[in-house]
Amino acid sequence: RRRARLAAEPCGAAGIAAACSEQRRFFPKLAKMKDRIRTWKIRPGDQVFINSGKMKGSSGEVLMTDFQRNMLKVKGLNLRKVKNMEGKVSMIEKKIHYSNCALVDPVSGKPTRIGLTFTEQGDAIRIAHRSGHVLPWPDDPKGLQELAERPEGPKDTSPEKALEKTYDYRADAEAIRLARMTMSKYNR
């Protein structure tokens, strides 16, 4: 009798598995902290070669990196169809795992592994294993450059005004002490 009731209820073991699978469908898994890549050698703007998967053998420019999932988007590769609000179908890029990509050596034009070395100032330098040449880091994304060059608007707060001390702790502490004294049951 109890088994039949559990089988009929959605909260049984099968119901929990179904709920978990639906949750996974809507929220992509994050990489565990121990599995996350600590030092990314690929940045947006780099040319990468896809060395496995259905897009194997093709190359393109990195559009974005997802540090929490160890994935990146490559321009024009791994496309999927998406419907707009008007019903039109457009193609967008899906993410590719970091391990399926290799940077393209600018000297030979072939995929290469990358080594990181650090200067005396602490800056990271990428060195291609195939040719031994230094690969420059790509320029900052356009969005970050525009934010840095944006003029100050009428609703922007100046740094001096934001750092100004406006809260008086002693006056507030005295007001709280007086309020507590009036509400205490021992002062009635």
C-alpha positions as CSV (number, residue, x, y, z in Angstrom):
1,R,0.0,0.0,0.0
2,R,2.8,2.4,0.9
3,R,4.7,1.6,-2.2
4,A,1.7,2.4,-4.4
5,R,1.2,5.7,-2.6
6,L,4.9,6.7,-3.1
7,A,4.7,5.8,-6.8
8,A,1.6,7.9,-7.3
9,E,3.0,10.9,-5.4
10,P,5.4,13.3,-7.3
11,C,7.5,13.8,-4.2
12,G,8.9,10.2,-4.3
13,A,12.4,9.4,-5.6
14,A,11.3,9.7,-9.2
15,G,9.7,13.1,-8.6
16,I,12.9,14.4,-6.9
17,A,15.0,13.2,-9.9
18,A,12.6,14.9,-12.3
19,A,12.7,18.1,-10.3
20,C,16.5,18.0,-10.3
21,S,16.7,17.4,-14.0
22,E,14.4,20.3,-14.7
23,Q,16.5,22.6,-12.4
24,R,19.7,21.5,-14.3
25,R,18.0,22.4,-17.6
26,F,17.3,26.0,-16.6
27,F,20.5,26.6,-14.6
28,P,23.8,25.5,-16.2
29,K,26.2,23.8,-13.9
30,L,29.0,25.8,-12.4
31,A,32.5,24.2,-12.2
32,K,33.5,23.1,-8.7
33,M,36.0,25.4,-7.0
34,K,38.7,22.6,-7.2
35,D,38.1,22.2,-11.0
36,R,38.1,25.9,-11.9
37,I,41.1,27.1,-14.0
38,R,43.2,29.4,-11.9
39,T,45.3,31.2,-14.5
40,W,43.4,31.7,-17.8
41,K,45.7,32.1,-20.8
42,I,42.9,33.0,-23.2
43,R,41.2,36.4,-23.1
44,P,38.5,38.0,-25.3
45,G,40.1,39.1,-28.6
46,D,42.4,36.1,-28.9
47,Q,42.5,33.8,-31.9
48,V,41.8,30.2,-30.9
49,F,41.7,26.8,-32.7
50,I,39.1,24.3,-31.8
51,N,40.8,20.9,-31.3
52,S,37.8,18.7,-30.4
53,G,34.1,18.5,-30.8
54,K,31.8,19.1,-33.7
55,M,33.6,22.3,-34.7
56,K,37.0,20.5,-34.7
57,G,39.6,22.1,-37.0
58,S,38.1,25.6,-37.2
59,S,39.3,28.8,-35.6
60,G,37.9,32.1,-34.6
61,E,38.1,35.1,-32.2
62,V,37.1,34.7,-28.6
63,L,34.1,36.9,-27.7
64,M,33.7,36.2,-24.0
65,T,35.1,34.0,-21.2
66,D,33.1,32.4,-18.4
67,F,35.4,31.8,-15.5
68,Q,32.7,30.0,-13.4
69,R,32.1,27.3,-16.0
70,N,35.5,27.1,-17.6
71,M,34.0,28.0,-21.0
72,L,34.3,30.6,-23.7
73,K,32.4,31.8,-26.8
74,V,34.1,31.9,-30.2
75,K,32.8,34.2,-32.9
76,G,30.9,32.3,-35.6
77,L,31.4,28.8,-34.1
78,N,29.1,26.4,-32.3
79,L,26.0,28.2,-33.4
80,R,22.4,27.5,-32.3
81,K,19.0,28.8,-33.5
82,V,17.1,31.2,-31.3
83,K,13.6,32.7,-32.0
84,N,13.1,36.5,-31.4
85,M,10.0,38.0,-30.0
86,E,8.8,38.6,-33.6
87,G,9.3,34.9,-34.4
88,K,12.4,35.4,-36.5
89,V,15.1,32.9,-36.2
90,S,18.7,34.0,-35.5
91,M,21.9,32.2,-34.8
92,I,23.9,32.8,-31.6
93,E,27.2,31.3,-30.4
94,K,27.1,28.6,-27.7
95,K,30.0,28.2,-25.2
96,I,32.9,25.8,-25.8
97,H,34.9,24.3,-23.0
98,Y,38.4,25.8,-22.3
99,S,40.1,22.4,-22.8
100,N,38.8,22.1,-26.4
101,C,40.5,25.3,-27.5
102,A,44.2,26.2,-28.2
103,L,45.6,29.6,-28.9
104,V,46.8,30.2,-32.5
105,D,50.5,30.9,-32.8
106,P,50.9,34.3,-34.7
107,V,54.2,33.2,-36.3
108,S,53.1,29.8,-37.7
109,G,49.3,30.1,-37.7
110,K,49.0,26.7,-36.0
111,P,47.6,25.9,-32.6
112,T,50.1,25.9,-29.8
113,R,50.3,25.4,-26.1
114,I,51.0,28.5,-23.9
115,G,53.4,29.0,-21.0
116,L,53.2,31.9,-18.5
117,T,56.2,33.6,-17.2
118,F,56.3,36.6,-14.9
119,T,58.4,39.8,-15.1
120,E,60.2,41.4,-12.2
121,Q,57.2,43.8,-11.9
122,G,54.8,40.8,-11.6
123,D,53.2,41.1,-15.1
124,A,52.3,37.9,-16.8
125,I,53.8,37.2,-20.3
126,R,52.5,34.4,-22.6
127,I,55.0,32.4,-24.5
128,A,54.1,30.0,-27.3
129,H,55.6,26.5,-27.0
130,R,55.6,26.0,-30.8
131,S,57.7,29.0,-31.8
132,G,59.0,30.4,-28.5
133,H,57.7,33.9,-29.3
134,V,55.8,36.1,-26.9
135,L,52.1,36.4,-27.5
136,P,50.8,39.9,-26.5
137,W,47.7,40.1,-24.4
138,P,44.7,41.4,-26.4
139,D,43.6,45.0,-25.8
140,D,40.9,45.7,-23.2
141,P,37.3,45.1,-24.4
142,K,35.5,48.1,-26.0
143,G,33.0,48.3,-23.2
144,L,35.7,48.8,-20.5
145,Q,37.4,51.5,-22.6
146,E,34.1,53.4,-23.0
147,L,33.4,53.3,-19.3
148,A,36.9,54.8,-18.5
149,E,36.5,57.6,-21.0
150,R,32.9,58.5,-20.1
151,P,32.5,62.2,-19.0
152,E,31.0,63.0,-15.6
153,G,27.2,63.6,-15.7
154,P,24.9,65.7,-13.6
155,K,23.8,62.7,-11.4
156,D,27.3,61.4,-10.8
157,T,28.8,61.8,-7.3
158,S,32.3,63.2,-7.1
159,P,34.9,61.1,-5.3
160,E,35.5,63.9,-2.8
161,K,31.8,64.0,-1.9
162,A,31.6,60.2,-1.7
163,L,34.5,60.1,0.8
164,E,33.2,62.9,2.9
165,K,32.4,61.8,6.5
166,T,28.7,62.5,7.2
167,Y,27.8,60.0,9.9
168,D,28.3,61.0,13.5
169,Y,28.5,57.8,15.6
170,R,28.6,59.5,19.0
171,A,25.4,61.4,18.5
172,D,23.6,58.4,17.2
173,A,24.9,56.2,20.0
174,E,23.7,58.6,22.6
175,A,20.2,58.7,21.0
176,I,20.1,54.9,21.0
177,R,21.1,54.8,24.7
178,L,18.4,57.2,25.7
179,A,15.8,55.2,23.7
180,R,16.8,52.0,25.4
181,M,16.6,53.5,28.8
182,T,13.0,54.7,28.2
183,M,11.9,51.3,26.9
184,S,13.6,49.3,29.7
185,K,11.2,47.5,32.1
186,Y,13.4,48.5,35.0
187,N,12.7,52.2,34.6
188,R,8.9,52.1,35.1
